[in-house]
Amino acid sequence: MLFRPEGPGPFPAVVGLHGCGGLSSRSGPVATRYRDWAERLVKVGFVVIYPDSYGSRGLSSQCTTSTRSIRTDRERVSDAIAARHWLQDKPWIATDRISLMGWSNGGITTLWAIRRRAKTNDKTPDFRSAIALYPGCRRLRDTAWSARIPALILIGRADDWTPAAACEQMAAGARGRSAAISLIVYPRAYHDFDHPNRPLQIRSGHAFSADGSGKVHTGTNPAARADALKRVPKWLAR
């Protein structure tokens, strides 16, 4: 799904990576959160493209599936790179100003895609920067992750789906051997804090949760959302 400003460009762009719930929802082919972000970024001059890693493969939500055929460190990374290549072939794109942004499962993919060891001999310009919202960082932490491009991580202190502590440990472990990492932890914010209008709720049956129960909190945190809405465009404009 593509969102773009009017005019000939060339425009900077963002490849957006959805979470385990998929790109679509009951609200339409692009869920409310992703549409809201796309429309806001288009207003400040960015093209936004969302590759649909699940729907395009005939899959629905993967949040309750513990063994996933579409992996964050392989298939989804390939989707992100393919989306960047597609954009770089368009005359209305600034080919050296394409960033990567992901939510939850897509945030994990974002961090895998930009790790220092993942760079190949690709002749096209790399992603310029990256943003990961509430990613799960445990496995990345345990593999001594570091980034080759600047990365912004936004997560809630109260998140019981993808705990902030693992991301803090991951970022601390990367100091001195990584591109710039900015980690913002929002007090009292849970998973999905940036959603436009989600009342705080408990969901059960999830394949992964901090305590192993499958129960997680999810909902909008107005203060965290307001900060993210200001911080993300500034980071992308670097």
C-alpha positions, 0 to 999 in steps of 0.5 A: 500500500502506497501513500504519497504527496502530490507533486513530482518529487523527488520525495524522501520515503519510509518503508513501514513494517506492520506488526504481528496482526498484519497490515489490514484490519476491520477498518480497511486494507490498512489498519487505523494506526498505520493509515494515521502514521502514513497520512501524517508523514505524507503531510510533511513530505514523505512517501510511505509504503507498507509491504504486506508480509502476511496478506500477500502470502495468504496469511492472517494475524500471526499474533497467536502463532508461536512457530511462524513461517514468515520470520522477522530476520529473513522473509520480512527483512527481504520484504523491507529490502524489496520495498526499498528497491521498488521505491528506488526505481521511481523517479519521484523518490530521493533514492538516498533518503529512504528510511525504515520504520516498524511496529512490534514484530515489524520493529524487530524486523527493522532492527534485524534489517539494519544490523551491522552484519546484515549489509550485503554488496547491494549497489543501491543506497542503504536505508538512511535511518530507522525507527522501531516502535516497541520491538522485542529485543531479547533475541537481538540482545543475545546475538550482540546486535549493533546498527550500521545506520542511526536507529531510534527505538520507542517503547513503554516502560509498562510494556508486558508484551515486549519488555523495555529492559531487553531493549535497554540491555541491547542498546547498552551492549552496542555502545562503542560499536554501533551507529547512533542509537536513541532509546526512549522509554515512556513511563506507564506506557504499554504496547501500542501506545501510539494508536490513535484511539485504543482504550487500554485493554488486556488481550489473551492467547498471544504466543509471546508475552513477558510472563508466558501467560499469553496475556498482554496490555495494549492501548493508547498513551496520550503523552507517549503518542504525542511525543512520538508524533513529534519525535519521529518526523524529526528523526526522519528529517535528519 
